[in-house]
Amino acid sequence: MSPALAEFLDTHGFPHDALSAPQADGRFTPLMRAAKEGRLDIVEELIALGVDIAVTNADGCNALWLACYSGNRALIERLIAVGIDIDLQNGHGATCLMYVASNSKPDLVQLLLEKGANPKLKNFDDFTARDLAASLACLKLLKQVA
């Protein structure tokens, strides 16, 4: 474990011996926190140490969700490359594609579509990413694949 990872874990109150475990409140694992902060260096080390990329938080979101929040393209691409579930539906049935479309992040809509995200999935309210698009740019991208 690098000094940078040890410091990251200590700063956020994560134990050094349970790298895939969520914090007591269920909001973050070390991988999720690093993804949210856009820390590709920490994500890379955690992956190399064998963290479980399939772990979800109390909301049913995986680290890819938090990477989409940060907007770090390289980090998103890395998580997808190691096999994280790109179409994971959280506790509301929403996917990362729905999240980025509803938050007007057309660059990430395009990236997720290019990486194979399914635009036809519906959340528990029966909406697709296209239905949730918050900007014309996102809507145009999603209309091309529907």
TABEL-V525274 format. One line per field, one symbol per residue. phi: phi as a letter, one per 20 degrees, with the letter a starting at -180 (. if undefined). psi: psi as a letter, one per 20 degrees, with the letter a starting at -180 (. if undefined). Layout:
phi->???
psi->???
This chain:
phi->.fgffgfgffgdmefedbfdeffgemebdgffffffemegffggffffenfefefdefenedffgfffffnfgffffffffenfffdgdffdnedfffffffdldffegfgfffeofefefdefemdegffegebfffgfffffde
psi->pqhggggggghjkqqijmiipqrhijhqrgggghghikmhggggggghikqoiiprahijqahhghhhghjoghgghggghjjqohjppaijjqrhggghgijlmhhhggghghjjqoiiqqaijkqrhghipiqhggggghhhi.
